[in-house]
Amino acid sequence: FTTPGQLETFLNGVFKVRGTTGFNDYSLFANKIKTSVDKNRPSVVLIGWGATKMHYIVVVGYNDNGSVMLLDYNGIYVSRANEFKRLAKSPYSWVMSTYSVMTVT
């Protein structure tokens, strides 16, 4: 999948996706993820570490320090809050929302 829309279309065929929500404020983005996780709904997040290096991960947990538990194809990882904030920020924030999340039901 190369765009959030393509992933959302695929996930809608498998699960019920509540849509992609974009945020320019990290705290609103983090609160959306926490609310979803509290309801046992994973969140699919587009992360990037460069204009050509982007990847989707699934957030399945968090703690009070802001660290998040990520499910990826190689297993489960814990990312510290500042690392997750940096990775979740879109390198294309000048043309799209800074932070994007899809909620799966």
Residue pairs with C-beta under 8 A, 6 or more apart in sequence:
1 7
1 10
1 56
4 20
4 46
4 100
4 102
5 20
7 44
7 56
7 102
8 17
8 19
8 20
8 102
11 17
11 44
11 102
11 104
15 104
15 105
16 104
16 105
17 102
17 103
17 104
17 105
18 102
18 103
18 104
18 105
19 102
19 103
20 100
20 101
20 102
21 32
21 100
21 101
21 102
21 103
22 96
22 97
22 98
22 99
22 100
23 29
23 32
23 97
23 98
23 99
23 100
23 101
24 93
24 97
24 98
24 99
25 98
25 99
26 85
26 88
26 89
26 98
26 99
29 88
29 98
29 99
29 101
30 66
32 43
32 101
32 103
33 43
33 45
33 59
33 62
33 68
33 101
34 62
36 42
36 43
36 59
36 101
36 103
37 43
37 59
37 60
37 61
37 62
41 103
41 104
41 105
42 58
42 59
42 60
42 71
42 103
42 104
43 58
43 59
43 101
43 102
43 103
43 104
44 56
44 57
44 58
44 59
44 101
44 102
44 103
44 104
45 56
45 57
45 58
45 59
45 88
45 99
45 100
45 101
45 102
46 54
46 55
46 56
46 88
46 90
46 100
47 54
47 55
47 56
47 57
47 87
47 88
48 54
48 55
48 87
48 89
48 90
48 91
49 87
50 91
51 91
51 92
54 91
55 72
57 70
57 71
57 72
58 70
58 71
58 72
59 68
59 69
59 70
59 71
59 101
60 69
60 70
60 71
60 76
61 68
61 69
62 68
62 69
65 80
65 81
66 80
66 81
66 84
67 78
67 79
67 80
67 81
67 84
68 78
68 79
68 81
68 84
69 76
69 77
69 78
70 76
70 77
70 78
70 79
70 84
79 87
88 99
89 98
89 99
90 96
90 97
90 98
90 99
90 100
